Amino acid sequence: MARKASEHVSGRFAVLSAGLGYVKSETLIPAYDLTIRPVGPASVLRKIKGEVSAARWWAAVSKGPFSSTLAKDAKGCSQVLVCLSRAYAAMVEKELITVSRMEGLQLRLFGLSISDHLCDALKPYVMPYDERLDRLGRPGTRVDFPQRALLDFVTNISPHSDGRLETDRKAVAARLAPIAYRRPRVQKRASDDEIRKMVARLMPKVGPTSNLVLRHLRNVEGVSCEQGRFSRIYNDVRRGLS
């Protein structure tokens, strides 16, 4: 969806990678499995001994052989559109501040509830999309929310924008206004071991398929678990029971 959005505005496409840095789309890269999220076996923060922060890790990985620099790449552009999760927002905050201060450049940020994880200087650049987007455009998950918001923005907001930040913010708010806001259910986090025990308990109760177990885990147990992470844990449990 992010690539489709970039094509829609004839823009350049790049990826903020926790494993490789700021990577342009044409760069050939090795396979890897790393994330800046604090949970899961692929978490960078769990692999490093001693104190480490997402920002310090980003500063280090940005010096790697596959990484370019967002600020340098943004020179000469009229607009930079960035999809972010909460963890990645904290990781690249300093670089986004640099981009926000570039004269003649419009910065727009997309993510669900990421304002609380950004400094005050960046909060205004977060487009005010929220859970109402699920009933407005393409339905999806919390994981792909930033990309869905970006695609909605370039399709429905950008074509009518005068380039001013406040205009874009008001346009997004007006687009969401007709839809009643439903306060999202707060889900609790759990470790892999805790979810593994829940899955083993739930499989005989709700059915053997992963979709049924995941739905029950989220909607009844109130536990948040990303689809890929759940699939890995579910398959581990199933192999152990067979």
ABEGO torsion letter per residue (X at the ends): XAAAAAAAAGBBBBBBBAAAEBBBAABBBBBBBBBABABEAABAAAABBEBBBAAAAAAAAAABAABBBAAAAABGBABBBBBBBAAAAAAAAAAAAAAAABBGBBBBBBEBGAAAABBAAAAAABBABBAAAAAABBBBBAAAAAAAAAAAAAAAAAAABAGBAAAAAAAAAAAAAABBBBBBBBBBBBBAAAAAAAAAAAAAAAEABAAAAAAAAAAAAGBBBBAAAAAAAAAAAAAAAX
